[in-house]
């Protein structure tokens, strides 16, 4: 079953640039793609791109998903998850991406560009886009996540 998401918002830092460009080329064949950069391999800080992507997904919450890339995937994932309503998932294989959508209704896919080839990344993106949210007991857990305003450490 194919899930329709008319808009995909994508962004990367310099480490994810090359893989992002490949994915944009593939995704543009079937989706509307909004590319937030970066525009080349020159060093750039990922928090700004992650923030812009998270804001874009939240503004189009029922019609957009996001894809973020950086070297390890961790930085963009941490940055995006600062936004209430964003459920960014760091995925390095198809099974993790499938479960992120199925159980967690992830709305942002984060990829570790330095650890994935083009074929693996494309397969992960396809799994993420084609997997529906299962709902049920998982919905309650997502509602609990979204209910947390802020938790401050010691």
C-alpha positions as CSV (number, residue, x, y, z in Angstrom):
1,X,0.0,0.0,0.0
2,X,1.4,3.4,-0.9
3,X,0.8,6.3,1.4
4,X,0.5,9.7,-0.3
5,X,2.4,12.6,1.1
6,X,2.2,15.4,-1.5
7,X,5.1,17.4,-0.1
8,X,8.5,16.2,1.1
9,X,10.8,18.7,2.8
10,X,14.4,17.7,2.7
11,X,17.6,19.2,4.1
12,X,21.2,18.3,4.9
13,X,24.4,19.7,6.1
14,X,27.6,19.4,4.0
15,X,28.2,15.8,5.0
16,X,24.8,14.8,3.7
17,X,24.8,17.0,0.6
18,X,25.8,14.4,-2.0
19,X,23.3,11.8,-0.8
20,X,20.6,14.5,-0.5
21,X,21.1,15.5,-4.1
22,X,20.7,11.9,-5.2
23,X,17.5,11.5,-3.1
24,X,16.0,14.8,-4.4
25,X,16.5,13.5,-8.0
26,X,14.7,10.3,-7.2
27,X,11.9,11.9,-5.2
28,X,11.1,14.6,-7.7
29,X,9.9,11.9,-10.1
30,X,6.9,11.2,-7.8
31,X,6.6,14.0,-5.2
32,X,6.7,17.7,-4.7
33,X,10.1,18.2,-3.0
34,X,11.1,21.3,-1.1
35,X,14.9,21.4,-0.8
36,X,16.1,23.5,2.1
37,X,19.7,23.0,1.4
38,X,22.5,23.1,1.9
39,X,23.4,24.1,-1.7
40,X,26.9,22.5,-1.8
41,X,29.6,20.7,0.2
42,X,30.8,23.9,2.0
43,X,30.6,23.5,5.7
44,X,27.3,24.5,7.2
45,X,25.7,24.2,10.7
46,X,22.8,21.7,10.7
47,X,20.6,23.2,13.5
48,X,19.3,26.0,11.2
49,X,18.4,23.6,8.4
50,X,16.8,21.2,10.9
51,X,14.8,24.0,12.5
52,X,13.5,25.2,9.1
53,X,12.5,21.7,8.1
54,X,10.7,21.0,11.4
55,X,8.8,24.3,11.1
56,X,7.8,23.4,7.5
57,X,6.6,20.0,8.5
58,X,4.6,21.4,11.4
59,X,3.0,24.1,9.2
60,X,1.9,21.3,6.8
61,X,1.3,18.6,9.5
62,X,-1.2,16.6,7.5
63,X,0.5,16.8,4.1
64,X,4.2,16.9,4.5
65,X,7.0,14.7,5.8
66,X,10.7,15.6,6.3
67,X,14.0,14.0,5.4
68,X,17.2,15.2,7.1
69,X,20.7,14.1,6.5
70,X,24.0,14.7,8.2
71,X,27.2,12.7,8.8
72,X,25.8,10.5,11.6
73,X,22.2,11.5,11.5
74,X,22.3,12.3,15.2
75,X,22.8,16.1,15.0
76,X,19.8,16.7,12.7
77,X,17.7,14.3,14.6
78,X,18.4,15.9,18.0
79,X,17.8,19.4,16.5
80,X,14.5,18.5,14.8
81,X,13.2,16.7,17.9
82,X,13.4,20.0,19.9
83,X,10.1,20.9,18.2
84,X,6.9,19.7,19.8
85,X,5.0,17.6,17.3
86,X,8.0,16.5,15.4
87,X,8.9,12.8,15.7
88,X,12.3,12.5,14.0
89,X,13.7,9.0,13.7
90,X,17.3,8.1,13.0
91,X,17.1,5.2,10.6
92,X,19.9,3.2,9.2
93,X,18.0,0.3,7.6
94,X,14.6,-0.5,6.2
95,X,13.3,-2.3,9.3
96,X,14.0,0.7,11.5
97,X,12.4,3.1,9.1
98,X,9.3,0.8,8.8
99,X,8.9,0.6,12.6
100,X,9.5,4.4,12.9
101,X,6.4,5.0,10.8
102,X,4.4,1.9,11.9
103,X,4.8,2.3,15.7
104,X,5.9,5.9,16.2
105,X,4.2,7.8,13.3
106,X,7.6,9.5,12.6
107,X,7.2,12.5,10.5
108,X,10.9,13.2,9.9
109,X,13.4,10.6,8.6
110,X,17.0,11.2,9.6
111,X,19.7,9.5,7.7
112,X,23.4,9.0,8.6
113,X,24.9,10.0,5.2
114,X,28.4,8.9,6.0
115,X,27.2,5.3,6.7
116,X,24.8,4.7,3.8
117,X,25.2,4.2,0.1
118,X,22.6,5.5,-2.4
119,X,20.8,2.2,-2.8
120,X,20.4,1.6,0.9
121,X,19.3,5.2,1.5
122,X,16.7,5.0,-1.3
123,X,15.3,1.8,0.1
124,X,15.0,3.3,3.6
125,X,13.3,6.4,2.2
126,X,10.8,4.2,0.2
127,X,10.0,2.2,3.3
128,X,9.5,5.3,5.3
129,X,7.1,6.8,2.7
130,X,5.1,3.7,2.1
131,X,4.5,2.6,5.6
132,X,1.3,3.7,7.3
133,X,0.9,4.4,11.0
134,X,-0.6,1.4,12.8
135,X,-2.4,3.4,15.5
136,X,-3.9,1.4,18.4
137,X,-1.7,1.2,21.5
138,X,0.9,3.3,19.7
139,X,-1.3,6.3,19.5
140,X,-1.5,6.5,23.3
141,X,2.3,6.5,23.5
142,X,2.6,9.3,20.9
143,X,0.1,11.4,22.8
144,X,2.2,10.9,25.9
145,X,5.3,12.1,24.0
146,X,3.4,15.1,22.7
147,X,2.0,15.9,26.2
148,X,5.5,16.7,27.5
149,X,6.1,20.5,27.4
150,X,9.6,20.5,28.7
151,X,11.7,18.5,31.1
152,X,14.7,20.2,32.6
153,X,17.6,18.3,34.0
154,X,19.2,18.7,37.4
